[in-house]
């Protein structure tokens, strides 16, 4: 993927080019997640970050158990 040059504006603002915003379906005011790793800055949509988290959890939950139900049961049993 080729990069697009951008400038740092007042207050540290970076304008995401319209082409990228359209591709990512980003709207004004929408939040993104920024990662800084090995001197590189990456930006992800919240949808992408959630999908990544779900993928990580799925690796540790191969039987596709409903973990929220299990957690709720554990907490109810602890209250008894």
N, C-alpha and C positions, 0 to 999 in steps of 0.2 A: 504494500500500500504506500502510495506516495504521500508525503506530508504537505501541509499547507502552512505557509508562514503566517504568524500572528504576532501582534505587538502587545506588550503589557501596557495597559492604560492607567489612568489615575486610580489610585486606591487598589492597584494590583489586579484590575479587571482584565480578563482576556475575552475577546469576542469570538464565539464559536461561529465559523462561517455558515451562512444560510444553507448551503449544500449539505453540510454535516447535520445541521438541526433537522432538516427535512428527512434525511436518511434515518435518523434516530427518533423521529417523531417527537422532538422536544418542543415544548411550548414555553412562552415567556413565564418566568417565575418558577418553573419546574426545578426540582432539586436533582443534582447529580452527585455521584460519589467520586472523590479524587483519591488516587493512590500515588504515593511517592516511593519508588523502589529503584535502587541502584542508579540514582541520578536521573530517572525517567519519571515524568508525570503522566499518569493515565486517568482518563475520565470514563465513568460508566453510568448508564442510566440506572435508576432504582430497580426497574424491571430486570435488567441484566444482573445486577447484584443479588436480587432475590433468587433468580434462576441458578446462579452460581452456588448460593447457600443451600438451596434445595438439592442440588446435585451432590454436594458434599455430604449432606445428611443421608441422602439415598444410598450412598456407598456404605454407610454404617448401619443401614436399615434394609438389608436385602430382601426381607420377607414383607416389606411394605406395611409394617404394623402402623396403626394410628397412634403415634406417640403422645399426642395431646390427651387422648382418652386414658392411656396408661399413667401419665403424670397426674391427671385428675384423680384417678383411683388411688394412687400412692398417697397423695395429699389427704384424701378423705380417710384412708386407713391410719395415717399418722395422727389425725385429730381424735381418733377413737381411743 
